[in-house]
Amino acid sequence: MAPHPDTPSSSDWTRTRLSALNAQFEPQSPQVVLDWATTTFGEQLVQGTGFGPSGIVIMHMLSEVCPGATVFYLDTDLLFPETYELRDELEETMDVTITRVHGDLSLDAQAEAEGPALWNRDPDRCCFLRKVRPLQNYLDDRRAWVTGVRRDQSPARADAPILKWESAYQVLKVNPLATWTRKQVWQYLFDHDLPYNPKHDQGYPSLGCVPCTAPVEDADGYTREGRWANSDKTECGLHATTGEE
Ligand code: SF4
């Protein structure tokens, strides 16, 4: 697909400009960041979420800052039934437009081409086929991608900036909750009486695909524990350096 005529390149988001904006936004609220982002990018800004707590908080803020804003999720066909139910509830109650992004590769077609249960044998390849490639295609004509990445989620995310040029997708990544803690996120959810995935009350701090998500005992505070618990893999490859919450 041809690039959008207004699509900025990395040269539009120089290190100096991003550093200045990040310094400006560091002490500001997530709503200030979202207000700037929606004003700057309009309909070319989209929020990506897996309907985790951070994503729901951002969705709620976005619905107030920019009613009707586009929120997308990557449907791998392998999400928990509770996640699909939560999506339906959020669709009914939040003033945002929820969009399903799917790679058009059915589980049967994947098994035929790659063998059964690819997630057990080569999770990077499975994540590429079911998440990364569909995301690349979807973001192709978008300019900004809002994510739920927070610094306290994992060591790999500890340095996540609020704004970051994502060369892999040619978009500006916006992490409005980068400076927030898990406690702040849950406080916001409770203060605004927002729904959340009931699996979080059953020992699942972070929810992805059913085959790659396990409950966690004695979590040490990092909210992405329990994802790909039996391998070294810690990220699905969506976030080139440091994300989907
Ligand atoms: S999280 Fe697991 S099942 Fe989901 S796309 Fe990645 S490897 Fe496949």
Boltz pocket constraint, residues with backbone or C-beta under 6 A from the ligand:
constraints:
  - pocket:
      binder: B
      contacts: [[A, 76], [A, 78], [A, 118], [A, 119], [A, 122], [A, 123], [A, 124], [A, 126], [A, 127], [A, 128], [A, 130], [A, 131], [A, 208], [A, 209], [A, 210], [A, 211], [A, 212], [A, 236]]
      max_distance: 6.0
